[in-house]
């Protein structure tokens, strides 16, 4: 079974950029989807982006569309989330995991954000104003 770990968070000023990495071990991304999720204090977990190797589908939440880019490097078993034009509302712990379905889309991401009981460590992103 694939194990995923998110890296790359930090403190950045509004308008700045960060690149998160999701590194897989134990298996590959072949025929899988990988999603990025985030949770801010006091808020529900949100699915922000998803990439599927089975059908090449990519999904972005409206809140990040045009600012975030998800990509994958199969040779490195890594999925990236490039985050540009960051604002304080992007402050959250970011997690990566395989969603409930390989079909990346809003229904999959919403269901996945609510389904799983454990989420691993994640990586903190803090955007200062």
Rosetta blueprint (number, residue, H / E / L):
1 X L
2 X L
3 X E
4 X E
5 X E
6 X E
7 X E
8 X L
9 X L
10 X E
11 X E
12 X E
13 X E
14 X L
15 X L
16 X L
17 X L
18 X E
19 X E
20 X E
21 X E
22 X E
23 X E
24 X E
25 X E
26 X L
27 X L
28 X L
29 X L
30 X L
31 X L
32 X L
33 X E
34 X E
35 X E
36 X E
37 X E
38 X E
39 X E
40 X L
41 X L
42 X L
43 X L
44 X L
45 X L
46 X E
47 X E
48 X E
49 X E
50 X E
51 X E
52 X E
53 X L
54 X L
55 X L
56 X L
57 X L
58 X E
59 X E
60 X E
61 X L
62 X L
63 X L
64 X L
65 X L
66 X L
67 X L
68 X E
69 X E
70 X E
71 X E
72 X E
73 X E
74 X H
75 X H
76 X H
77 X L
78 X E
79 X E
80 X E
81 X E
82 X E
83 X E
84 X L
85 X L
86 X L
87 X L
88 X H
89 X H
90 X H
91 X L
92 X E
93 X E
94 X E
95 X E
96 X E
97 X E
98 X L
99 X L
100 X L
101 X L
102 X L
103 X L
104 X L
105 X L
106 X H
107 X H
108 X H
109 X H
110 X H
111 X H
112 X H
113 X H
114 X H
115 X H
116 X L
117 X L
118 X L
119 X L
120 X L
121 X L
122 X L
123 X E
124 X E
125 X E
126 X E
127 X E
128 X E
129 X L
